[in-house]
Amino acid sequence: MAPTIKDIAKYAGVGLGTVSRVLNGNGSVSPSKREKVLSAVNALNYTPNKMASKLRKNETRNIALLVPIINHPFFAEFSYFVEDEADKFGYSVILVSSQQRVEKEADIINRIRRREVDGAVFVTHFAHKEEELLGCPIVSFDRVFEGGIPYVTSDNYAATKKAVKYLLERGCKKIGYIGSKPLVESEVSERERAYEDVMDETGNEKRIVNEVILHGNELSVAEEFFDSFPDIDGVFVSGYTLTQVVLSIAEKRGKRIPEDIQMISFDGSFGAWNPGGKWTCIEQPIEKMARAVVDVLVKKIHGEEVEKRMEFPSEFIIGDTTL
């Protein structure tokens, strides 16, 4: 296997960002570190991808990060670590939000295709054909494409299955699932599949409300859930914002958490973002995933081969919303 910039960094005993700056002739690097990198290049017989080198002649040293919304604790934290990791490689991050509007997301993608950036991290909310996205190197988060676009995700299926089984272990008999249905093929769909599998395996009735959530319609979706299943004693909520709404409606309807309804949230351990106690929740490794999408993107920019799919394990946190 041909050596990569990661191999060079390890051999030279320097960071990936230092290797990137030396190879690209961009940014400040001390003479001693530059010499270490060049020595490693010679020792490992590293040859940069010619096509990638040609593209980098017009490089901007910018990468785009496209998210559905910015004012959400998950995407705020994700964006922070993407920017921090990109800085190590000498890249600036242009953060853009589709604001959950298909026309704005399409416009942003067209700008990226015109190579106003060197690469992009996509958390796309709407459906796009893969050929529409190939103007520059791209890495996706959660969104699944059929072709060659790599993506990073967490263990949505395994984590959800563990959480639903925990509700059963805590004595819940009538467990519901409420979530936001993706508009595109996404790893998020694995959460509902995991819930259904546990219900089938244990002979329990499914109680599901899984709707497309856009522009703040969480309230109506949550109301529909409680109207449809007024007798639930456990609920798995697939998302932080939706969990806040579920807690609010449960209180208004005189349902105590966890005495009447035990609840587990996918995401929810955002510290100051989470007033009123600690939730029992699945905590995704946001920092690891954010840094991974940047690492994979930089490799793509350099013309290196990358894995199609990277999955990171989540942590199950016991809080105050289960018994």
C-alpha positions as CSV (number, residue, x, y, z in Angstrom):
1,M,0.0,0.0,0.0
2,A,1.3,3.5,-0.9
3,P,2.2,5.7,2.0
4,T,-0.2,8.4,3.1
5,I,0.4,11.8,4.8
6,K,-0.6,10.0,8.1
7,D,2.4,7.7,7.6
8,I,4.6,10.7,6.9
9,A,3.4,12.4,10.1
10,K,4.1,9.3,12.2
11,Y,7.5,8.7,10.7
12,A,8.5,12.4,11.1
13,G,7.0,12.7,14.6
14,V,4.9,15.7,13.6
15,G,1.2,16.6,13.2
16,L,-0.8,16.0,10.1
17,G,-1.3,19.7,9.7
18,T,2.5,20.2,9.6
19,V,2.8,17.6,6.9
20,S,0.0,19.3,4.9
21,R,1.6,22.7,5.2
22,V,5.0,21.4,4.0
23,L,3.6,19.5,1.1
24,N,1.4,22.4,0.0
25,G,4.0,25.1,0.6
26,N,1.4,26.9,2.7
27,G,1.7,28.3,6.2
28,S,4.6,28.7,8.7
29,V,6.7,25.6,9.5
30,S,10.0,25.6,11.5
31,P,13.1,24.6,9.5
32,S,13.6,21.5,11.7
33,K,10.1,20.2,11.3
34,R,10.2,20.9,7.5
35,E,13.4,18.9,7.3
36,K,11.8,16.0,9.2
37,V,8.8,15.9,6.9
38,L,11.0,16.0,3.7
39,S,13.2,13.3,5.1
40,A,10.1,11.2,5.8
41,V,8.8,11.8,2.3
42,N,12.1,10.5,0.8
43,A,12.4,7.6,3.2
44,L,8.8,6.4,2.5
45,N,9.0,7.2,-1.2
46,Y,5.8,9.2,-0.9
47,T,4.4,10.5,-4.2
48,P,1.5,12.9,-4.1
49,N,-1.5,12.1,-6.3
50,K,-0.9,14.0,-9.5
51,M,-4.5,14.9,-10.1
52,A,-4.9,16.1,-6.6
53,S,-1.7,18.2,-6.9
54,K,-3.1,19.7,-10.1
55,L,-6.3,20.6,-8.3
56,R,-4.5,22.1,-5.4
57,K,-2.8,24.7,-7.7
58,N,-6.2,26.5,-7.5
59,E,-6.7,25.7,-3.8
60,T,-8.4,28.2,-1.6
61,R,-7.4,26.6,1.8
62,N,-11.1,26.8,2.7
63,I,-13.5,23.9,3.3
64,A,-17.3,24.2,3.6
65,L,-19.4,22.7,6.3
66,L,-23.1,22.5,5.4
67,V,-25.5,21.8,8.2
68,P,-29.4,22.0,8.3
69,I,-29.5,24.4,11.2
70,I,-26.9,26.2,13.3
71,N,-28.8,26.9,16.5
72,H,-28.9,23.3,17.6
73,P,-26.5,22.0,20.3
74,F,-25.4,19.0,18.3
75,F,-24.5,21.0,15.2
76,A,-23.0,23.8,17.3
77,E,-20.6,21.3,19.0
78,F,-20.0,19.4,15.8
79,S,-19.1,22.6,14.0
80,Y,-16.7,23.7,16.7
81,F,-14.6,20.5,16.5
82,V,-14.7,20.5,12.6
83,E,-13.2,24.0,12.7
84,D,-10.7,23.0,15.3
85,E,-9.5,20.0,13.4
86,A,-9.4,21.8,10.0
87,D,-7.2,24.5,11.6
88,K,-4.6,21.8,12.3
89,F,-4.3,21.2,8.6
90,G,-4.2,24.9,7.7
91,Y,-7.8,25.1,6.5
92,S,-10.4,27.6,7.3
93,V,-14.0,26.5,7.6
94,I,-16.9,28.3,5.9
95,L,-20.0,27.3,7.9
96,V,-23.2,27.5,6.0
97,S,-26.8,26.4,6.9
98,S,-29.6,25.4,4.6
99,Q,-32.1,26.6,7.3
100,Q,-34.0,23.4,6.3
101,R,-34.8,25.0,2.9
102,V,-34.3,22.9,-0.2
103,E,-33.6,25.9,-2.5
104,K,-31.0,27.3,-0.2
105,E,-29.3,23.9,0.1
106,A,-29.2,23.5,-3.6
107,D,-27.7,27.0,-4.1
108,I,-25.0,26.2,-1.5
109,I,-24.1,23.0,-3.3
110,N,-23.9,24.8,-6.6
111,R,-21.4,27.2,-5.2
112,I,-19.3,24.3,-3.8
113,R,-19.4,22.6,-7.2
114,R,-17.9,25.8,-8.7
115,R,-14.9,25.0,-6.5
116,E,-15.1,28.1,-4.3
117,V,-13.7,25.7,-1.6
118,D,-11.3,22.9,-1.7
119,G,-13.7,20.4,-0.1
120,A,-16.8,20.1,1.9
121,V,-18.4,18.3,4.8
122,F,-22.1,17.7,4.1
123,V,-24.9,17.1,6.6
124,T,-27.5,17.3,3.9
125,H,-31.2,17.5,4.7
126,F,-32.7,17.0,1.3
127,A,-32.2,14.6,-1.6
128,H,-29.5,15.2,-4.1
129,K,-28.1,13.0,-6.8
130,E,-24.5,12.0,-6.2
131,E,-23.3,13.4,-9.5
132,E,-24.6,16.8,-8.5
133,L,-22.1,16.8,-5.6
134,L,-18.9,15.8,-7.3
135,G,-17.4,19.2,-8.1
136,C,-14.9,18.8,-5.2
137,P,-14.0,16.3,-2.5
138,I,-16.9,15.6,-0.2
139,V,-17.4,13.7,3.1
140,S,-20.9,13.1,4.4
141,F,-22.1,12.8,8.0
142,D,-24.9,10.3,8.5
143,R,-26.2,10.7,4.9
144,V,-25.7,7.6,2.8
145,F,-24.8,7.8,-0.9
146,E,-24.8,4.8,-3.2
147,G,-21.5,5.7,-4.9
148,G,-18.1,6.7,-3.7
149,I,-18.8,9.5,-1.2
150,P,-17.5,8.4,2.2
151,Y,-19.5,9.1,5.3
152,V,-19.0,9.1,9.1
153,T,-21.7,8.0,11.5
154,S,-22.3,6.5,15.0
155,D,-23.8,3.2,15.9
156,N,-27.4,4.2,15.6
157,Y,-28.8,0.7,15.4
158,A,-26.8,-0.9,18.2
159,A,-27.2,2.1,20.6
160,T,-31.0,2.3,20.1
161,K,-31.5,-1.4,20.5
162,K,-29.6,-1.3,23.8
163,A,-31.7,1.7,25.0
164,V,-35.1,0.1,24.1
165,K,-34.0,-3.1,25.8
166,Y,-33.1,-1.1,28.9
167,L,-36.7,0.3,29.1
168,L,-38.0,-3.2,29.0
169,E,-35.6,-4.2,31.8
170,R,-36.8,-1.3,33.9
171,G,-40.3,-2.7,33.7
172,C,-41.9,-0.8,30.8
173,K,-44.7,-2.7,29.0
174,K,-46.0,-0.2,26.5
175,I,-43.0,1.5,24.8
176,G,-43.4,4.1,22.1
177,Y,-41.0,5.5,19.5
178,I,-41.1,9.1,18.3
179,G,-38.7,10.4,15.8
180,S,-37.9,12.7,12.9
181,K,-38.2,10.9,9.6
182,P,-35.2,11.6,7.3
183,L,-36.0,12.9,3.8
184,V,-32.9,11.1,2.4
185,E,-31.3,7.7,3.0
186,S,-29.6,8.2,6.3
187,E,-28.1,6.2,9.2
188,V,-30.7,7.9,11.4
189,S,-33.3,5.5,10.0
190,E,-31.5,2.7,11.8
191,R,-32.9,4.0,15.1
192,E,-36.5,3.1,14.1
193,R,-35.4,-0.2,12.7
194,A,-33.7,-1.1,16.0
195,Y,-36.9,-0.2,18.0
196,E,-39.0,-2.4,15.7
197,D,-36.6,-5.3,15.9
198,V,-36.7,-5.2,19.7
199,M,-40.5,-5.1,19.7
200,D,-40.7,-8.0,17.3
201,E,-38.1,-10.1,19.2
202,T,-40.0,-9.6,22.5
203,G,-43.5,-9.9,21.2
204,N,-44.4,-6.3,22.1
205,E,-46.8,-4.0,20.2
206,K,-45.2,-1.2,18.2
207,R,-46.2,2.4,18.9
208,I,-44.6,4.6,16.4
209,V,-44.9,8.2,15.3
210,N,-42.0,9.0,12.9
211,E,-42.7,12.2,10.9
212,V,-40.7,14.6,8.8
213,I,-39.8,17.5,11.1
214,L,-39.1,20.9,9.4
215,H,-39.5,24.5,10.5
216,G,-40.4,23.8,14.1
217,N,-43.3,21.3,13.8
218,E,-42.0,19.2,16.7
219,L,-45.0,20.3,18.8
220,S,-47.6,18.9,16.4
221,V,-45.7,15.7,16.0
222,A,-45.4,15.2,19.7
223,E,-49.1,16.0,20.3
224,E,-49.9,13.4,17.6
225,F,-47.8,10.8,19.5
226,F,-49.5,11.4,22.9
227,D,-53.0,11.4,21.3
228,S,-52.3,8.1,19.5
229,F,-50.7,6.4,22.5
230,P,-52.1,7.9,25.7
231,D,-51.3,4.8,27.8
232,I,-47.5,4.5,27.2
233,D,-45.2,3.9,30.1
234,G,-41.9,4.2,28.2
235,V,-40.7,6.2,25.2
236,F,-37.6,6.3,23.0
237,V,-37.2,9.8,21.5
238,S,-35.0,10.1,18.4
239,G,-33.6,13.6,18.9
240,Y,-32.7,16.3,21.3
241,T,-35.1,19.0,20.3
242,L,-38.0,16.6,20.1
243,T,-37.2,15.4,23.6
244,Q,-37.6,18.8,25.0
245,V,-41.1,19.0,23.4
246,V,-42.0,15.5,24.7
247,L,-41.1,16.5,28.2
248,S,-43.1,19.7,28.0
249,I,-46.2,17.9,26.7
250,A,-46.0,15.1,29.2
251,E,-45.9,17.7,32.0
252,K,-49.0,19.5,30.6
253,R,-50.9,16.2,30.4
254,G,-50.1,15.4,34.0
255,K,-47.6,12.6,33.1
256,R,-44.6,12.4,35.5
257,I,-41.2,11.5,34.2
258,P,-40.0,8.8,35.1
259,E,-42.8,7.7,37.5
260,D,-45.5,7.5,34.8
261,I,-43.4,7.4,31.6
262,Q,-39.8,6.4,31.5
263,M,-37.9,8.2,28.7
264,I,-34.6,7.7,26.8
265,S,-33.3,10.3,24.3
266,F,-30.9,9.9,21.4
267,D,-28.6,12.8,22.2
268,G,-29.4,15.0,25.2
269,S,-26.2,15.3,27.4
270,F,-25.4,18.8,26.3
271,G,-24.8,20.2,29.8
272,A,-26.0,23.8,30.0
273,W,-28.3,23.1,27.0
274,N,-30.2,20.6,29.1
275,P,-32.0,22.4,32.0
276,G,-34.1,20.5,34.5
277,G,-32.0,17.5,35.2
278,K,-30.0,14.8,33.5
279,W,-31.6,12.7,30.8
280,T,-31.1,9.0,30.3
281,C,-29.7,9.2,26.8
282,I,-27.4,8.0,24.1
283,E,-24.4,10.3,23.7
284,Q,-22.8,10.3,20.4
285,P,-19.0,10.9,20.2
286,I,-19.4,14.3,18.6
287,E,-15.8,15.3,18.8
288,K,-14.4,12.1,17.4
289,M,-16.9,12.1,14.5
290,A,-16.2,15.8,13.7
291,R,-12.5,15.3,13.7
292,A,-12.9,12.1,11.6
293,V,-14.9,13.9,8.8
294,V,-12.1,16.5,8.5
295,D,-9.3,13.8,8.5
296,V,-11.1,11.9,5.8
297,L,-11.7,15.0,3.8
298,V,-8.1,16.1,3.9
299,K,-7.1,12.7,2.6
300,K,-9.5,13.0,-0.3
301,I,-8.2,16.5,-1.1
302,H,-4.7,14.9,-1.3
303,G,-6.0,12.1,-3.5
304,E,-5.6,9.4,-1.0
305,E,-8.0,6.4,-0.7
306,V,-10.4,6.5,2.2
307,E,-12.9,4.1,3.9
308,K,-16.4,4.3,2.5
309,R,-18.0,4.2,6.0
310,M,-16.7,5.0,9.5
311,E,-18.8,4.1,12.5
312,F,-18.1,5.3,16.0
313,P,-19.6,3.7,19.2
314,S,-21.9,5.8,21.4
315,E,-22.2,5.9,25.2
316,F,-25.3,5.0,27.1
317,I,-25.8,7.4,30.0
318,I,-28.2,6.7,32.9
319,G,-30.0,9.8,34.1
320,D,-33.1,11.0,35.8
321,T,-35.7,10.1,33.2
322,T,-35.7,6.3,33.9
323,L,-36.2,4.4,37.1
